[in-house]
Amino acid sequence: MSSSSFSSSSSTTEAKLLTLKTSDGKTFLLNEAAVTKFGFVKQLVDDGCDSGVIFIPQADSRIMSTMLEWCKKHTDEAATSDELEAWDAEFVKDMDQGFLYHLLLAADYLNGTELVNLLAQKVANMIKGKKAEEIRQIFHIKNDFTPEQEEEIRRKNPWAFC
């Protein structure tokens, strides 16, 4: 079993480390100061349920590493909002759709609101200005409407098909 660590401050001797375990059995050490980015883990800490290993079934080690990379950057007190915005844009820029999906699920599971918002914006940008058929292709969605049903929808909602 391998272990990775993440510390949001330079002093890990005073700060308590939490152990997160991913779906593929890898463990990660998370500085307690960093849990503010993940509401689920923060709630466990607040409730005193942080003495053991916290299992995160929605994340494998690759997803968790990426989440903690984002968390590390966003807990860096020296980073300005402009730097974070540029870093976030680069972070999601070439992200593969499947990976984006799994990262979004894991961030949502952990109640990582800021990360969820960033990833949701990436998804929104992917479909912005696209026609329904293009969106279906992007997300591999089968069109289960008959041509007649589709025509009726277009007639009732012309604003949605501009």
Secondary structure, 3 states (H helix, E strand, C coil): CCEEEECCCCCCCCCCEEEEEECCCCEEEEEHHHHHHCHHHHHHHHCCCCCCEEEECCCCHHHHHHHHHHHHHHCCCCCCHHHHHHHHHHHHHCCCHHHHHHHHHHHHHCCCHHHHHHHHHHHHHHHCCCCHHHHHHHHCCCCCCCHHHHHHHHHHCHHHHC
